[in-house]
Amino acid sequence: MTTALLDDFKVHVRIKLSALWATLMFCYIYGDYFGLYVPGKLKGMLAGEGPFGPVSQNTLIATSIMLAVPGIMVFLSLVLPPKLTRWLNIILAAVYIAIMALTMPGAWSFYILLGAMEIAIGLLTIWYAWTWPKRAFA
């Protein structure tokens, strides 16, 4: 009896990084969506309360930038030069880990679960970028 092995190929680190940013975005979206079900959340939003205090043009721009970066990193991880891509992934993943660590205390359990997953995704992003394979030149 012969055993067939499943076909596989090596996934380049750029694709792994891009997929990690896309995964992070899904966790962000689910966290924000489920957050709407927290009692009083919608009432606060209607009263002009935002994630960083009273809603203003500036707070919404800052929030938009913070939420847009992971989406942009999905693309940039595939197209920027390797050295720049590597460092952007390391730095931005560390920033997003810090954001999650700062916003988790006192949060509902679903948010802590998603936050822990986002921190794990950030750590994987840093690890893959840090251990980016190098090519030896003769």
Backbone hydrogen bonds, N-H to C=O, Kabsch-Sander energy under -0.5 kcal/mol:
donor,donor_aa,acceptor,acceptor_aa,energy
4,A,2,T,-0.6
12,H,10,K,-0.5
15,I,12,H,-0.7
16,K,12,H,-1.8
17,L,13,V,-2.7
18,S,14,R,-2.5
19,A,15,I,-2.5
20,L,16,K,-2.1
21,W,17,L,-2.1
22,A,18,S,-2.0
23,T,19,A,-2.4
24,L,20,L,-2.4
25,M,21,W,-2.0
26,F,22,A,-1.8
27,C,23,T,-2.0
28,Y,24,L,-2.4
29,I,25,M,-2.8
30,Y,26,F,-2.8
31,G,27,C,-2.6
32,D,28,Y,-2.6
33,Y,29,I,-2.7
34,F,30,Y,-3.1
35,G,31,G,-1.7
36,L,32,D,-0.7
36,L,33,Y,-1.3
37,Y,34,F,-1.7
38,V,35,G,-1.2
41,K,38,V,-2.4
44,G,40,G,-2.3
45,M,41,K,-2.3
46,L,42,L,-2.7
47,A,43,K,-1.3
48,G,45,M,-1.6
49,E,44,G,-2.9
50,G,53,G,-3.1
53,G,50,G,-1.3
55,V,48,G,-3.4
60,L,56,S,-2.1
61,I,57,Q,-2.1
62,A,58,N,-2.6
63,T,59,T,-2.4
64,S,60,L,-2.3
65,I,61,I,-2.5
66,M,62,A,-2.4
67,L,63,T,-2.2
68,A,64,S,-1.9
69,V,65,I,-1.9
71,G,67,L,-0.6
72,I,68,A,-2.4
73,M,69,V,-2.6
74,V,70,P,-1.2
75,F,71,G,-0.9
76,L,72,I,-2.9
77,S,73,M,-2.2
78,L,75,F,-1.8
79,V,75,F,-1.0
80,L,76,L,-2.2
85,T,81,P,-2.9
86,R,82,P,-2.8
87,W,83,K,-2.1
88,L,84,L,-2.7
89,N,85,T,-2.4
90,I,86,R,-2.0
91,I,87,W,-2.8
92,L,88,L,-2.7
93,A,89,N,-1.9
94,A,90,I,-1.8
95,V,91,I,-2.1
96,Y,92,L,-2.5
97,I,93,A,-2.1
98,A,94,A,-2.2
99,I,95,V,-2.3
100,M,96,Y,-2.1
101,A,97,I,-2.6
102,L,98,A,-2.1
103,T,99,I,-1.6
104,M,100,M,-1.4
107,A,104,M,-2.5
112,I,108,W,-1.9
113,L,109,S,-2.7
114,L,110,F,-2.5
115,G,111,Y,-2.9
116,A,112,I,-2.6
117,M,113,L,-2.0
118,E,114,L,-2.5
119,I,115,G,-2.4
120,A,116,A,-2.2
121,I,117,M,-2.5
122,G,118,E,-2.4
123,L,119,I,-2.6
124,L,120,A,-2.4
125,T,121,I,-2.4
126,I,122,G,-2.5
127,W,123,L,-2.6
128,Y,124,L,-3.0
129,A,125,T,-2.4
130,W,126,I,-3.0
131,T,127,W,-2.4
132,W,129,A,-1.2
